[in-house]
C-alpha cells in the first residue's frame, strides 16, 4: 500500500484527491474515500491536494492510524 486516507476524511469527503489522481485509484466508501494500493503509482498528488491532511504515505502513517490501512484493504477486498 502506498498512501492511506485516514480519519480526517470521515464524513468530510472533499474529493480534491479524486480530482488529481492520474490513475483513478481512489474510490468513495460509505464514510470516507479509499486508495487502491494495487493501482496507485505513488505520485503523491492526493496527499498534496487533501484539504484536511487525511492522507499519509504508508511509511509515515502514525501507529494510531494504522487501522485505516486495514479499513482500505477490507474495502477493496469487498469490491
Secondary structure, DSSP 8 states (H G I E B T S, - for coil): --EEE-GGGTTT---HHHHH-TT--EEE-SSSEEE-TTT-----HHHHH-TT--EEEGGG--GGGTHHHHHHHHHHH--
